[in-house]
């Protein structure tokens, strides 16, 4: 078996590798998006605390 046959996967390579790609993108988004949101929420809370201190 050579690498071309492995990646072709008996003619189903397009479907298999696109499914792996989609899964990888979803996993990455499930990590990155909550981290970005967490950072934004912390920033908003800091600003809120600063506003409360000024009162």
Secondary structure, DSSP 4 states (H G I P E B T S, - for coil): --HHHHHHGGGTHHHHHHHHHHHHHHHHHHHHHHHHHHHHHHHHHHHHHHHHHH-
